[in-house]
């Protein structure tokens, strides 16, 4: 369902509810979970990684594998980075809003951010906290998906390399 859910489903991770409910009733089997999304299949990410690796090798620059991984997964990495930027920003805003709320409760004249309503400050603090939680959970989920994809493409690359070894090269070193 990852490929077909909407923005609200992604933000709330609501699409996991049926599997979580079933897992609460009984141990899950392979038939209970969804197939791997097309974009995360080893054939897809492995092909993209191999194309990026071949380009990096052609450049002749060192560290071809990390550069190929960056090229292959640049967009997801940047999305995760954006999520963490939101998390850090909201964590910086929370104490500022708390200070404003305490100043409001202490009847001080000069308030942080110029917000003069305690309800508005409390609501802003609530929104910032919710946004921080959603961005944090999204970054962990997306990073988990990136790690699964990286593992799949590296395993595929190692397997393809092992298949291309000559019999004399296989006798000299272990492929396992």
C-alpha positions in Angstrom: 0.0 0.0 0.0 3.0 2.3 0.3 2.8 3.2 -3.4 -0.9 4.0 -3.3 -1.5 5.9 0.0 -2.2 9.6 0.2 -0.4 12.3 2.1 -2.5 11.9 5.3 -1.9 8.1 5.3 1.8 8.7 5.0 1.9 11.3 7.8 -0.2 9.2 10.2 1.2 5.8 9.2 -2.5 4.7 9.2 -1.8 2.1 6.5 -0.1 -0.1 9.1 -3.2 -0.5 11.2 -4.6 -3.7 9.5 -1.3 -5.5 9.9 -0.8 -4.4 13.4 -4.3 -5.5 14.4 -3.7 -8.9 12.8 -0.3 -9.2 14.5 -2.0 -8.6 17.8 -4.4 -11.5 17.2 -1.8 -14.0 15.9 1.8 -14.3 14.6 2.1 -12.9 11.2 3.0 -15.0 8.2 4.4 -14.0 4.8 0.9 -14.0 3.3 -0.2 -11.4 5.8 2.2 -8.7 4.8 2.2 -6.8 1.5 4.7 -7.5 -1.3 7.8 -5.3 -1.5 7.0 -2.1 -3.3 8.3 -1.9 -6.9 10.6 1.0 -6.1 12.3 -1.0 -3.4 12.8 -4.3 -5.2 16.4 -5.5 -5.6 16.0 -5.6 -9.4 15.0 -1.9 -9.6 17.4 -0.5 -7.0 20.2 -2.9 -8.1 19.9 -1.7 -11.7 19.9 1.9 -10.6 22.9 1.3 -8.4 24.8 -0.5 -11.1 24.2 2.3 -13.6 25.5 4.9 -11.1 28.5 2.7 -10.1 29.5 2.2 -13.8 29.4 6.0 -14.2 31.5 6.5 -11.1 34.0 3.9 -12.2 34.3 5.6 -15.6 35.1 8.9 -13.9 38.2 7.2 -12.4 37.6 8.9 -9.0 38.1 6.9 -5.8 35.3 5.8 -3.5 33.0 4.7 -6.2 30.6 2.7 -4.0 29.6 5.6 -1.6 29.3 8.0 -4.6 27.1 5.4 -6.4 24.9 5.0 -3.3 24.6 8.8 -3.0 23.6 9.0 -6.7 21.1 6.2 -6.4 19.5 7.4 -3.2 20.0 11.2 -3.3 16.3 12.1 -3.4 15.3 9.9 -0.4 18.3 11.2 1.6 17.4 14.8 0.9 13.7 14.1 2.0 15.0 12.6 5.3 17.3 15.6 5.7 14.3 17.9 5.2 12.4 16.0 7.9 15.3 16.3 10.3 15.5 20.0 9.6 11.8 20.3 10.6 12.4 18.3 13.7 15.4 20.5 14.8 13.5 23.7 14.0 10.5 22.6 16.1 12.7 21.5 18.9 14.2 25.0 18.9 10.8 26.6 18.8 9.3 24.7 21.7 11.4 26.4 24.5 10.7 29.8 22.9 7.0 29.2 22.9 7.2 27.8 26.5 9.0 31.0 27.6 6.3 33.1 25.9 3.7 31.1 27.8 5.4 31.6 31.1 5.8 35.3 30.4 2.1 35.5 29.6 1.2 33.6 32.8 3.5 36.0 34.8 1.7 39.0 33.3 4.9 40.4 31.8 4.5 43.2 29.3 7.2 42.2 26.8 6.3 38.9 25.4 8.3 36.6 23.1 7.2 36.6 19.5 4.7 39.4 20.3 1.9 36.9 20.8 -0.4 38.3 23.5 -2.9 35.4 23.8 -2.1 32.5 26.1 -4.5 30.3 24.0 -2.5 31.1 20.9 0.8 30.3 22.5 -0.5 27.0 23.9 -2.0 26.1 20.5 1.3 27.0 18.7 3.2 24.8 21.2 0.8 22.0 20.5 1.2 22.3 16.8 5.0 22.5 17.0 5.0 19.3 19.2 2.8 17.4 16.8 4.8 18.5 13.8 8.0 17.4 15.5 6.6 14.0 16.3 5.3 13.5 12.7 8.5 14.6 11.1 10.6 12.5 13.4 8.6 9.3 12.8 8.6 10.0 9.1 12.4 10.4 9.0 12.9 7.1 10.8 10.5 5.3 8.6 12.0 6.7 5.4 15.5 6.0 6.6 14.5 2.4 7.3 13.2 2.1 3.7 16.5 3.6 2.4 18.5 1.1 4.5 16.5 -1.8 3.2 17.0 -0.6 -0.4 20.7 -0.1 0.1 21.0 -3.6 1.6 19.1 -5.1 -1.4 21.3 -3.3 -4.0 24.6 -4.1 -2.3 23.6 -7.8 -1.9 22.6 -7.9 -5.6 26.0 -6.3 -6.6 27.9 -8.8 -4.5 25.9 -11.7 -6.0 26.5 -10.4 -9.5 30.2 -10.0 -8.9 30.4 -13.6 -7.5 28.6 -14.9 -10.5 31.2 -13.2 -12.8 34.2 -14.7 -11.1 36.2 -17.2 -12.9 36.7 -20.7 -11.4 40.4 -19.9 -10.6 39.3 -16.7 -8.8 36.7 -18.6 -6.9 39.3 -21.1 -5.7 41.6 -18.3 -4.4 39.0 -16.5 -2.3 35.7 -17.3 -0.6 32.5 -15.6 -1.9 30.6 -16.1 1.3 
